[in-house]
Amino acid sequence: MNQFSHKRTTAADPDFLSLIAQLDQDLRGRYQPYQAFYDGFNKVDDSARVVVILENEKPVGCGCFRPTDDPLCVEIKRMFVAHDHRRQGIAERVLRELENWALEERYPFARLETGNMQLEAVGLYLKSGYQRIENYGPYAGMSTSICMEKRLVFS
């Protein structure tokens, strides 16, 4: 029987690094030639709060958030579920855990950027209460970017 668990960790976690390597490969396949531009905004540093979902101790999904210039808002980044583990509620679990962690740290809003070719991600965020906003920061004017925001509540 599959046993799912999660851990809160940092951007240096080897499980997280393994998953985001898979994410980067997936994104390069979807967004060439634009991905080189986006790569510069996908870096995470020591400020990132990371969630990794494990199945029987094997990493299968991840995401993180980082504080923004707005003291009331975090940015959700690096959401990914391994291809053979999709459609099992793992992304929803990651997102819910990130949102609860952000609320614990007193951030009432979360925003994010996803791509227009990631329809599964757009669907997840809409289902989770995110609303489309004007593209912000480095994504302004990028036709492949979709930006969203949500007022957070504990789930």
C-alpha positions as CSV (number, residue, x, y, z in Angstrom):
1,M,0.0,0.0,0.0
2,N,1.3,3.5,-0.9
3,Q,2.2,5.6,2.1
4,F,2.3,9.4,1.3
5,S,4.0,11.8,3.7
6,H,5.4,15.3,3.3
7,K,8.3,17.2,4.7
8,R,9.0,20.9,5.1
9,T,12.6,21.5,4.1
10,T,14.9,23.9,2.3
11,A,16.0,24.5,-1.3
12,A,19.2,22.5,-0.6
13,D,17.3,19.3,0.1
14,P,18.5,16.5,-2.3
15,D,14.9,15.3,-2.9
16,F,13.8,18.8,-3.9
17,L,16.8,19.2,-6.2
18,S,16.1,15.9,-7.9
19,L,12.5,16.8,-8.5
20,I,13.2,20.3,-9.9
21,A,15.7,18.8,-12.3
22,Q,12.8,16.8,-13.7
23,L,10.7,20.0,-13.7
24,D,13.3,21.9,-15.6
25,Q,13.5,19.2,-18.2
26,D,9.8,19.2,-18.6
27,L,9.7,23.0,-19.0
28,R,12.5,23.0,-21.6
29,G,10.4,20.5,-23.7
30,R,7.3,22.7,-23.5
31,Y,8.7,26.2,-23.8
32,Q,11.7,26.3,-26.1
33,P,13.0,28.9,-27.1
34,Y,11.5,30.9,-24.2
35,Q,12.8,28.7,-21.3
36,A,16.2,30.2,-21.2
37,F,14.6,33.5,-20.3
38,Y,12.4,31.9,-17.6
39,D,15.3,30.0,-16.1
40,G,16.6,33.2,-14.6
41,F,13.4,33.6,-12.5
42,N,13.2,30.0,-11.4
43,K,16.1,30.1,-9.0
44,V,15.4,29.5,-5.4
45,D,17.6,30.6,-2.5
46,D,17.8,30.2,1.2
47,S,14.5,32.2,1.7
48,A,12.5,29.4,0.0
49,R,10.2,27.3,2.1
50,V,10.0,23.9,0.4
51,V,7.5,21.1,0.6
52,V,8.3,17.6,-0.7
53,I,5.8,14.8,-1.0
54,L,7.1,11.3,-0.5
55,E,5.6,8.0,-1.4
56,N,7.2,5.3,0.7
57,E,10.1,7.7,1.2
58,K,10.6,8.3,-2.5
59,P,10.1,12.0,-3.6
60,V,7.2,12.3,-6.0
61,G,6.1,16.0,-5.8
62,C,7.3,19.4,-4.6
63,G,6.8,23.1,-4.5
64,C,8.0,26.1,-2.6
65,F,7.3,29.7,-1.7
66,R,9.4,32.7,-1.2
67,P,8.7,36.1,0.3
68,T,8.2,38.9,-2.2
69,D,8.8,42.7,-2.0
70,D,5.2,42.9,-0.8
71,P,5.3,42.1,3.0
72,L,1.8,40.5,2.7
73,C,2.5,38.2,-0.2
74,V,4.5,35.1,-1.1
75,E,5.2,33.7,-4.5
76,I,4.6,30.0,-5.1
77,K,7.4,28.5,-7.2
78,R,8.7,25.1,-8.5
79,M,5.5,23.1,-8.3
80,F,6.0,19.7,-9.8
81,V,4.7,16.1,-9.6
82,A,6.6,13.2,-11.2
83,H,4.8,12.1,-14.4
84,D,4.0,8.6,-13.1
85,H,2.3,10.1,-10.0
86,R,0.0,12.7,-11.5
87,R,-3.8,12.7,-11.0
88,Q,-3.4,11.4,-7.4
89,G,-4.0,14.7,-5.6
90,I,-0.3,15.3,-4.9
91,A,-0.1,18.8,-6.4
92,E,-3.2,19.8,-4.3
93,R,-1.5,18.5,-1.2
94,V,1.7,20.4,-1.9
95,L,-0.2,23.6,-2.6
96,R,-2.4,23.3,0.5
97,E,0.7,22.7,2.7
98,L,2.5,25.7,1.1
99,E,-0.5,27.9,1.7
100,N,-0.9,26.8,5.3
101,W,2.8,27.4,5.9
102,A,2.6,30.9,4.4
103,L,-0.4,31.6,6.7
104,E,1.6,30.4,9.7
105,E,4.2,33.0,8.8
106,R,1.5,35.6,8.6
107,Y,1.3,36.0,4.8
108,P,-2.3,36.5,3.7
109,F,-1.7,36.4,0.0
110,A,0.0,34.1,-2.5
111,R,0.7,34.8,-6.1
112,L,2.3,32.7,-8.9
113,E,3.2,32.5,-12.5
114,T,2.6,29.5,-14.7
115,G,2.8,28.8,-18.4
116,N,0.0,28.8,-20.9
117,M,1.0,25.3,-22.0
118,Q,0.6,23.9,-18.5
119,L,-3.2,23.5,-18.6
120,E,-3.1,21.0,-15.7
121,A,-1.4,23.6,-13.5
122,V,-3.9,26.3,-14.6
123,G,-6.7,24.0,-13.7
124,L,-5.3,23.2,-10.3
125,Y,-4.8,26.8,-9.4
126,L,-8.3,27.8,-10.6
127,K,-9.9,24.9,-8.6
128,S,-7.8,26.0,-5.6
129,G,-9.2,29.5,-5.6
130,Y,-6.6,31.5,-7.5
131,Q,-7.7,34.2,-9.8
132,R,-6.0,35.5,-12.9
133,I,-4.2,38.9,-12.4
134,E,-2.2,41.1,-14.7
135,N,1.3,39.7,-15.3
136,Y,3.7,41.1,-12.7
137,G,7.4,41.8,-12.5
138,P,9.5,39.9,-15.1
139,Y,6.4,38.3,-16.6
140,A,4.8,41.5,-17.8
141,G,4.4,41.4,-21.5
142,M,5.2,37.6,-21.7
143,S,2.5,36.0,-23.8
144,T,3.4,32.5,-22.5
145,S,2.9,33.6,-18.8
146,I,-0.3,33.4,-16.7
147,C,-0.2,35.1,-13.3
148,M,-2.6,34.4,-10.5
149,E,-3.2,35.4,-6.9
150,K,-5.3,34.2,-3.9
151,R,-6.2,35.4,-0.5
152,L,-5.1,32.6,1.8
153,V,-7.3,30.8,4.4
154,F,-6.3,27.8,6.5
155,S,-7.5,24.5,4.9
